[in-house]
Amino acid sequence: MLERHAQSPAGAVRSIEVRVRRRRDGLDASYAVEGDLGRVLLPAPRSPRAAERLWEHTCCELFVARKGAPGYEEFNFSPSGEWASYVFSDYRRTAGSKARAIAPRIVSRLQGNRLLLETSVPLSVQGDLELGLSAVIEEQGGALSYWALRHPPGKPDFHHRGAFAMELDEVRD
């Protein structure tokens, strides 16, 4: 269950639950956003494609790091079907090429007061993993709320390693 950041406005969303399953070559993540979704700005469906600045609107995010390593990957998934991926060598320091072509599978659907966003991404990181799971919710009027498994002190910062609150063991035969 994701928690709303204390400095985020209490608004239309009541809860966000995320389930993750690790595969040998990637991760499956399923986000369930519940609340008064008529007040949430959901981007219109688009053809699947890479896009920039998705975090400025409603999107789900996944941060993946090899346990004990400074580098990590960031994935953004929009209900529109768009995505973004970034590779960092350390805290907010992009590594070489900023983006990686991942071509994730994204399925998004509304079911009453619930938005389901399911995605499957390939991973380049192997070994034991640390994950940061988060979401940004944009409401009518432009208010943003920030949700994560754990928030480090201060303003919302999904890149902070204190937010990488889930551990997954390496897949073994």
C-alpha positions as CSV (number, residue, x, y, z in Angstrom):
1,M,0.0,0.0,0.0
2,L,1.4,3.4,-1.0
3,E,1.2,6.3,1.5
4,R,0.4,9.9,0.5
5,H,3.2,12.3,1.3
6,A,2.3,14.5,4.3
7,Q,2.7,17.7,2.3
8,S,0.4,16.4,-0.5
9,P,-3.2,17.6,-0.4
10,A,-5.7,15.1,0.7
11,G,-8.0,14.8,-2.3
12,A,-9.8,12.4,-4.6
13,V,-7.6,9.4,-4.1
14,R,-8.2,7.2,-1.0
15,S,-5.7,4.5,-1.6
16,I,-3.1,3.1,-4.0
17,E,-2.1,-0.6,-3.8
18,V,0.8,-2.1,-5.8
19,R,1.6,-5.7,-6.4
20,V,4.9,-6.7,-7.9
21,R,6.1,-10.1,-9.4
22,R,9.6,-10.7,-10.4
23,R,10.4,-12.7,-13.5
24,R,13.9,-13.9,-14.7
25,D,14.0,-11.1,-17.3
26,G,11.9,-8.4,-15.7
27,L,9.1,-7.3,-13.4
28,D,5.3,-7.2,-13.5
29,A,3.7,-4.4,-11.5
30,S,0.0,-3.8,-11.0
31,Y,-1.2,-0.5,-9.5
32,A,-4.8,-0.1,-8.2
33,V,-5.8,3.5,-7.5
34,E,-9.1,4.0,-5.6
35,G,-11.1,7.1,-5.0
36,D,-13.3,9.7,-6.6
37,L,-11.7,9.3,-10.1
38,G,-14.0,11.8,-11.6
39,R,-11.8,14.4,-9.9
40,V,-8.6,12.9,-11.1
41,L,-7.1,14.1,-14.4
42,L,-6.4,11.0,-16.5
43,P,-4.5,11.4,-19.7
44,A,-6.4,10.3,-22.9
45,P,-5.4,7.0,-24.4
46,R,-2.6,7.2,-27.0
47,S,-0.6,4.8,-29.0
48,P,2.1,3.2,-26.9
49,R,5.3,5.3,-27.1
50,A,8.1,6.8,-25.1
51,A,7.3,10.3,-23.7
52,E,9.0,12.8,-21.4
53,R,7.9,14.6,-18.2
54,L,5.1,12.1,-17.4
55,W,5.7,12.8,-13.7
56,E,4.0,16.2,-14.1
57,H,0.7,14.5,-14.5
58,T,-1.0,11.3,-13.3
59,C,1.5,8.4,-13.6
60,C,2.8,5.4,-11.8
61,E,6.5,5.0,-11.2
62,L,9.0,2.2,-10.5
63,F,12.6,2.6,-9.3
64,V,14.9,-0.5,-9.5
65,A,18.4,-0.8,-8.0
66,R,20.7,-3.7,-7.4
67,K,21.0,-4.1,-3.6
68,G,24.0,-2.2,-2.3
69,A,24.8,-0.5,-5.7
70,P,24.5,3.3,-6.2
71,G,23.0,3.1,-9.7
72,Y,19.3,2.6,-10.5
73,E,16.7,2.6,-13.2
74,E,13.5,4.7,-13.2
75,F,10.3,3.8,-15.1
76,N,7.2,6.0,-15.5
77,F,3.9,4.6,-16.7
78,S,1.0,6.8,-17.8
79,P,-2.6,5.6,-18.0
80,S,-2.4,6.9,-21.6
81,G,-0.1,4.0,-22.5
82,E,3.0,6.2,-22.7
83,W,6.1,5.5,-20.7
84,A,9.6,6.8,-19.9
85,S,12.8,5.1,-18.7
86,Y,16.0,6.5,-17.3
87,V,19.3,5.1,-16.1
88,F,21.1,6.7,-13.2
89,S,24.7,6.0,-12.0
90,D,23.9,7.5,-8.6
91,Y,21.4,9.8,-6.9
92,R,19.8,11.8,-9.8
93,R,23.0,11.5,-11.9
94,T,22.1,10.2,-15.3
95,A,24.3,7.5,-16.7
96,G,25.5,7.9,-20.2
97,S,22.4,7.5,-22.3
98,K,19.5,8.9,-20.3
99,A,16.8,6.6,-21.6
100,R,16.6,3.0,-22.4
101,A,14.2,1.6,-25.0
102,I,12.1,-0.8,-22.9
103,A,8.8,-1.2,-24.8
104,P,6.8,-2.1,-21.7
105,R,3.4,-3.6,-21.8
106,I,0.9,-1.2,-20.2
107,V,-2.8,-2.0,-19.7
108,S,-4.9,0.6,-18.1
109,R,-8.7,0.4,-17.4
110,L,-11.3,2.1,-15.2
111,Q,-13.6,0.0,-13.1
112,G,-16.0,2.3,-11.3
113,N,-14.0,4.1,-8.6
114,R,-10.8,2.1,-9.4
115,L,-8.1,2.7,-11.9
116,L,-6.0,-0.4,-12.7
117,L,-2.7,0.0,-14.4
118,E,-0.7,-3.1,-15.2
119,T,2.7,-3.1,-16.7
120,S,5.5,-5.5,-17.5
121,V,9.1,-4.3,-18.0
122,P,12.3,-6.0,-19.0
123,L,15.2,-5.3,-16.6
124,S,18.9,-4.8,-17.1
125,V,19.6,-5.1,-13.4
126,Q,20.3,-8.5,-12.0
127,G,20.8,-9.9,-8.5
128,D,19.0,-9.0,-5.3
129,L,16.9,-5.8,-5.9
130,E,15.6,-2.8,-4.0
131,L,12.5,-1.2,-5.4
132,G,10.8,2.2,-5.0
133,L,7.1,2.1,-5.9
134,S,5.3,5.4,-6.3
135,A,2.6,7.4,-8.1
136,V,1.8,11.0,-8.9
137,I,-1.9,11.9,-9.0
138,E,-3.1,15.1,-10.7
139,E,-6.5,16.4,-9.8
140,Q,-8.8,18.9,-11.6
141,G,-7.4,22.3,-10.8
142,G,-3.8,21.0,-11.1
143,A,-3.1,19.9,-7.5
144,L,-0.6,17.0,-7.4
145,S,-0.3,14.4,-4.7
146,Y,2.7,12.2,-4.2
147,W,2.4,8.5,-3.1
148,A,5.2,6.0,-2.2
149,L,5.9,2.9,-0.2
150,R,8.0,5.1,2.1
151,H,8.8,8.8,2.0
152,P,12.2,10.1,3.3
153,P,12.2,13.3,5.4
154,G,11.5,16.6,3.6
155,K,9.8,17.2,0.3
156,P,8.6,14.3,-1.9
157,D,11.7,12.6,-3.5
158,F,11.1,9.3,-5.1
159,H,14.9,9.1,-6.1
160,H,16.0,9.1,-2.5
161,R,17.2,5.6,-1.5
162,G,15.1,5.9,1.6
163,A,12.1,5.5,-0.7
164,F,13.4,2.2,-2.0
165,A,11.4,0.2,0.5
166,M,10.8,-3.2,-1.1
167,E,13.4,-5.9,-1.6
168,L,13.3,-8.8,-4.0
169,D,15.7,-11.7,-4.1
170,E,17.4,-12.8,-7.3
171,V,15.3,-15.3,-9.4
172,R,16.9,-18.8,-9.0
173,D,16.0,-22.0,-10.8
